[in-house]
């Protein structure tokens, strides 16, 4: 389903953004 693909992409980008923010704050 196209909507599922969109949600998956949004989740992936959000997780990546959160991960990068955490790593930058950690160091």
Buried (B, 14 or more C-beta within 10 A) or exposed (E): EEEEEEEEEEEEEEEEEEEEEEEEEEE
